[in-house]
Amino acid sequence: MTLPEKPIPVTSDQKKKGSISKLYVDRDLCIGAASCVVVYPEVFEMDEENKAVMILKDGKRTSEMINVTALNVEAVDDEMLLLAAQSCPTLAIFLFDDSDNQVYPE
């Protein structure tokens, strides 16, 4: 697995859309590269099928659409979520803003 040498910059369009409020992992697209885990291990881990899942506050794991407030972190870092999504070679992580507009992938 190779990660980009430099973070991919957040575009002005992504900044305009607002903060990230929801996300999910498309299990059909996920190939188990685990780059999201490397970038943001507080939020992502691999499950028994070698697919990325998100770690929830209640200790459960999911790939379903969730609100970021359910994630097992005190404060979600939008930039880290975007970097984790951008690191995915198959674009399997989908991010949405407060208005339910898809922020990434575009």
C-alpha positions as a LaTeX table, in Angstrom:
\begin{tabular}{lrrr}
\hline
Residue & $x$ (\AA) & $y$ (\AA) & $z$ (\AA) \\
\hline
Met1 & 0.00 & 0.00 & 0.00 \\
Thr2 & 1.31 & 3.43 & $-0.88$ \\
Leu3 & $-0.11$ & 6.65 & 0.44 \\
Pro4 & 0.23 & 9.98 & $-1.33$ \\
Glu5 & 3.49 & 11.73 & $-0.46$ \\
Lys6 & 1.59 & 14.93 & 0.28 \\
Pro7 & $-2.00$ & 15.35 & 1.45 \\
Ile8 & $-4.37$ & 16.17 & $-1.36$ \\
Pro9 & $-5.51$ & 19.76 & $-0.73$ \\
Val10 & $-9.11$ & 20.46 & 0.19 \\
Thr11 & $-10.71$ & 22.33 & $-2.69$ \\
Ser12 & $-12.60$ & 25.57 & $-2.20$ \\
Asp13 & $-15.79$ & 23.78 & $-3.30$ \\
Gln14 & $-15.33$ & 21.25 & $-0.50$ \\
Lys15 & $-14.78$ & 24.06 & 2.01 \\
Lys16 & $-17.88$ & 25.91 & 0.80 \\
Lys17 & $-20.14$ & 22.91 & 1.27 \\
Gly18 & $-19.73$ & 23.00 & 5.03 \\
Ser19 & $-18.48$ & 20.59 & 7.57 \\
Ile20 & $-18.79$ & 16.85 & 7.16 \\
Ser21 & $-21.83$ & 15.55 & 8.98 \\
Lys22 & $-22.37$ & 12.02 & 7.61 \\
Leu23 & $-20.33$ & 9.27 & 6.04 \\
Tyr24 & $-20.40$ & 5.64 & 5.00 \\
Val25 & $-18.12$ & 2.97 & 3.56 \\
Asp26 & $-19.24$ & 1.15 & 0.40 \\
Arg27 & $-18.31$ & $-2.44$ & 1.24 \\
Asp28 & $-18.60$ & $-3.48$ & $-2.41$ \\
Leu29 & $-15.89$ & $-0.97$ & $-3.37$ \\
Cys30 & $-13.60$ & $-1.55$ & $-0.37$ \\
Ile31 & $-10.64$ & $-3.80$ & $-1.24$ \\
Gly32 & $-9.06$ & $-3.82$ & 2.22 \\
Ala33 & $-6.13$ & $-1.52$ & 1.45 \\
Ala34 & $-6.48$ & $-0.10$ & 5.00 \\
Ser35 & $-5.17$ & 3.32 & 3.99 \\
Cys36 & $-8.08$ & 4.92 & 5.87 \\
Val37 & $-6.96$ & 3.09 & 9.02 \\
Val38 & $-3.42$ & 4.39 & 8.58 \\
Val39 & $-4.67$ & 7.96 & 8.13 \\
Tyr40 & $-7.39$ & 8.04 & 10.84 \\
Pro41 & $-7.14$ & 4.97 & 13.12 \\
Glu42 & $-9.40$ & 6.58 & 15.74 \\
Val43 & $-12.30$ & 6.32 & 13.27 \\
Phe44 & $-11.54$ & 3.41 & 10.91 \\
Glu45 & $-10.49$ & $-0.20$ & 11.37 \\
Met46 & $-10.67$ & $-3.40$ & 9.35 \\
Asp47 & $-13.29$ & $-6.05$ & 10.14 \\
Glu48 & $-13.09$ & $-9.84$ & 9.91 \\
Glu49 & $-13.80$ & $-9.65$ & 6.15 \\
Asn50 & $-10.90$ & $-7.17$ & 5.69 \\
Lys51 & $-13.32$ & $-4.34$ & 4.92 \\
Ala52 & $-13.13$ & $-0.86$ & 6.44 \\
Val53 & $-15.61$ & $-0.05$ & 9.19 \\
Met54 & $-16.12$ & 2.96 & 11.41 \\
Ile55 & $-15.73$ & 2.72 & 15.17 \\
Leu56 & $-18.77$ & 4.01 & 17.07 \\
Lys57 & $-19.01$ & 5.48 & 20.57 \\
Asp58 & $-21.05$ & 2.50 & 21.76 \\
Gly59 & $-18.23$ & 0.13 & 20.77 \\
Lys60 & $-20.02$ & $-1.20$ & 17.71 \\
Arg61 & $-18.62$ & $-1.13$ & 14.18 \\
Thr62 & $-20.47$ & $-0.18$ & 11.01 \\
Ser63 & $-20.05$ & 0.71 & 7.36 \\
Glu64 & $-23.61$ & 2.09 & 7.13 \\
Met65 & $-24.42$ & 5.80 & 6.76 \\
Ile66 & $-23.94$ & 7.47 & 10.15 \\
Asn67 & $-23.80$ & 10.92 & 11.65 \\
Val68 & $-20.26$ & 11.87 & 12.63 \\
Thr69 & $-21.44$ & 12.47 & 16.21 \\
Ala70 & $-21.75$ & 8.67 & 16.55 \\
Leu71 & $-18.01$ & 8.16 & 15.91 \\
Asn72 & $-15.73$ & 7.14 & 18.76 \\
Val73 & $-13.84$ & 10.45 & 18.89 \\
Glu74 & $-14.41$ & 13.51 & 21.05 \\
Ala75 & $-14.18$ & 15.92 & 18.13 \\
Val76 & $-14.29$ & 14.76 & 14.53 \\
Asp77 & $-11.56$ & 16.29 & 12.39 \\
Asp78 & $-13.09$ & 17.05 & 8.98 \\
Glu79 & $-9.68$ & 17.35 & 7.35 \\
Met80 & $-8.64$ & 13.93 & 8.66 \\
Leu81 & $-11.91$ & 12.38 & 7.43 \\
Leu82 & $-11.32$ & 13.89 & 4.00 \\
Leu83 & $-7.70$ & 12.70 & 3.95 \\
Ala84 & $-8.81$ & 9.19 & 4.95 \\
Ala85 & $-11.41$ & 9.17 & 2.17 \\
Gln86 & $-8.89$ & 10.52 & $-0.36$ \\
Ser87 & $-6.39$ & 7.83 & 0.62 \\
Cys88 & $-8.80$ & 5.07 & $-0.42$ \\
Pro89 & $-7.67$ & 3.66 & $-3.79$ \\
Thr90 & $-11.23$ & 2.67 & $-4.75$ \\
Leu91 & $-13.04$ & 5.77 & $-3.41$ \\
Ala92 & $-15.12$ & 3.61 & $-1.06$ \\
Ile93 & $-15.60$ & 6.27 & 1.64 \\
Phe94 & $-18.42$ & 8.74 & 1.00 \\
Leu95 & $-18.66$ & 12.04 & 2.89 \\
Phe96 & $-21.66$ & 14.37 & 3.15 \\
Asp97 & $-22.09$ & 17.90 & 4.48 \\
Asp98 & $-24.76$ & 19.40 & 6.76 \\
Ser99 & $-27.15$ & 19.78 & 3.81 \\
Asp100 & $-26.67$ & 16.12 & 2.76 \\
Asn101 & $-24.64$ & 17.16 & $-0.29$ \\
Gln102 & $-21.95$ & 14.66 & $-1.21$ \\
Val103 & $-18.59$ & 16.26 & $-0.43$ \\
Tyr104 & $-16.37$ & 13.35 & $-1.50$ \\
Pro105 & $-15.91$ & 11.72 & $-3.91$ \\
Glu106 & $-17.20$ & 14.39 & $-6.23$ \\
\hline
\end{tabular}
